[in-house]
Amino acid sequence: MAKNLHFMTRLNLVELLGRQARNVPELAAGLREVPGSSVYYHTHRFLQQHHYLSPEPPNDFAFWVTNALGHDALGERLASVDIVRFRSLGSLRSAFLDILNQALAGRRGPVCDCQPGEEFHFMSCRTFILPTPYEAWSLAEFREIVRKISIDSIYFHVFEARLHLERGDNDFSDWLEELGETKLAREISRLDPYNCTLEGLRRLIVQKVSEHVPD
């Protein structure tokens, strides 16, 4: 028998790690050594802080390389990393390192440092998971709750659960699988949450569920 889905939400505490980079070699060295939570923060910061933007701006690595170092081609390559394809922070970290290492291997001339005051500061984010009063036992209940929960709750169950907590998929699809709604679970799993606002994502999820539940 499928269990209920207890909706959660989250609060974040941003932490400065005390490490910075002035150039591409230092960015690569830092990226190799910082915790996975830092990789997550720098690839999701814009999404968390500016949930109304669609599509979201590039990750912090691409933004800094382009704007502080002026390496447009390398910045474009870093920005092209399709985060939705990754199911672990380790594999996501490796994707960025591969691009940086290739750039370093093909480098000609001296290393270019950023201007003083424009260094890349590695940061991290500690997540505190909090329960909400909402629980769903059926598709109809699930749809009504998704319509009214906060975007922080949606963010937790879709983004934090899949990549930060490395559960493999979003919580909604996992629960729908347990409920026996395999087709719906796959439809929601295939949504690209990085290509819409959080409110837009809410509407898409409700739309998908409504196709399986009569009003």
N, C-alpha and C positions, 0 to 999 in steps of 0.2 A: 504493500500500500504506500502510495506516495506521501511524503511528508509535506507539511505546510512550508511556505516561503516566508520567513521573517525578514522584513525589510530593515536594512541598516543604513546608517549614514556615516559621515566621517568629518573629522576636524584635522587640519594639518598644521604642524609646527615646522617652519622653515629653519634650517640650521646652516651656518657658514662653516665649511670644513677646514678653513685655514690654509687652503692650497690655491695657488693661482698659476696662470699661464700667460706668458708674454708672446709666445710664438707657436707655430704648429708642432715642433718637437715636444715642447712642454705640455701642449694640449693633449698630445697622444700619450705622453708619459703619465699625466694625471688621470686620463680616462682609463688607462690600464689598471690603476691602483685604487681609485675611489670605490666606495661600496655601490652595489646595484641600485640602492635608493637614490643615489646621486644621478645615475643614468636615467632613472625614471623621472626625476624632477626636471632635468634639463631637456627632456623630450616631451614633457606634458605641462610645463609651466604656463605657456601661453593658453593652452586649452583650459586649465584650471582657473586662471585669472580673467580670461576674456572669453567666456563661454558663448558669447553672442556673435563671435566672429566665425565666418564660414567662407572658404576653408580656413583652417587655423594657420597662423604665421609659421615659419620654419622653426625647427628645433634651435635651442640656444647655441649649439656648436656651429651650425650653419650661419646663424645670425651674426655671431662674433667674428668668424673667419671672414665673412663678407664685409662687414661694416668696420671692424677694428683693424683688420689686416689688409683689406682690399683685395683678397684673393677670390675674385668672383667665380672662377671656374670651379675651384675647390668647394666654395660655399654652395654652389648649385648641386654638386655631387652629394654633399652632406644633406642638403635639403631634400634630395630625391629618395632618401631612404624611406621605404614604405612601412611605417611602424605597425600597421594593421596586420602585416604578414608574420610578425614575430610572436612567439608564445613564451619566451623567457627573456629576462634582462641580459643574461649571458650572451645569447645569440644576437641581441640587439647591440650590445656593446661591441661584439666582434665585427658587426657590419660597419660601424663607424671607424673602428681601428683599421680595418682592411683599407678603407678609403684613405685615411690619414697616412698609413704606412706606404701605400702606393705613391701618394704625393711626395712623401719624403724620399722614397727610392729614386724618383725621377727628378729630384730637385737639382737645379743648377744655380750656383752663386751662393752668397751668404744668406743666413737665416734672417728673416725680416721680423723685427720686434714691433709690437704695437706701441702707440704713444703712451707715455706715462699717464696713469689714471684710467686707461682703457683695458686693463688686464682682465682676463677671464677668471672669475672667482667660482671655484667649484662649490656647489651647495647641495644640500640634501633636504629631505622632507620626512619628518616622522608623522605617521598617520595614526590617529586615535579613532577606533571603530566604536560607534555608539548605536544602540538599538533604537528603533522607532516603535510607535504603538501599532504599526500596521502588519497584518499577517494575511496571506492569501492561501486558500485551500482549493480554489477552482479558477478556471480561466476568467470567468465573469468578475470574481473578486480581484484577481490580478489586474485586469484592465482598469477597474475603478480606482485601485490604489495607485497605479502608474500615472493616472490622470492628475493626482493631487499631491504626490510626494514631492519633496524638494529636488532640485537639480543635483544637489550634493549626494542625495541617495541614489539617483540614477547614475551619477558619475562613479560612485563606489562600486555598484553592482556590475557595471559594464567595463570600466577601465581598470580600477584598482584590482578587482578580483581576477581579471584575465591576465594582466601583465605584472603588476606590482606584487600581487600575492601568488602569481604563477599557478593559477588553478586550471589553466588550459583553455577555458572558455568563459564567457560571461555567466554570472549567476542565474540570470533569467533562463538562458538556454539549458543550463544544467538541470534546473528545476522542472522545466517543461519536458525534458527527456524522462525524468522520473515520473511525471504525470502521464506519460504515454503519448504526449503530443510531439512526436518526433519531427514531423514535417514543419510545424510551427517553430520548434526549437532551432532547426536548421535555417529557416528563413531569417530569424532574428540573429543567429550567429553570422550569417552572411552579410548583414548590414555593415556598412563602413562608417563607424562612429566618428572617424576623424574628418569626415567630409561634410559634416553638418553641425549646426549648433546643438547644444544639449536640449533645448526646447524642440528643435526639429527632430532630434532622436526620440524624444518622448512621443511626438506625434506619429513617427514611423512605427514605433513599437505598438502603440494603441491601434493603429491602422491594421497592422499584421494580425493582432489578436482579434480584432473585429471581423476579419474575414473568416474566422473560425468559430466565433460566438455570435449568435443572433442578438440584436438589440431588444 
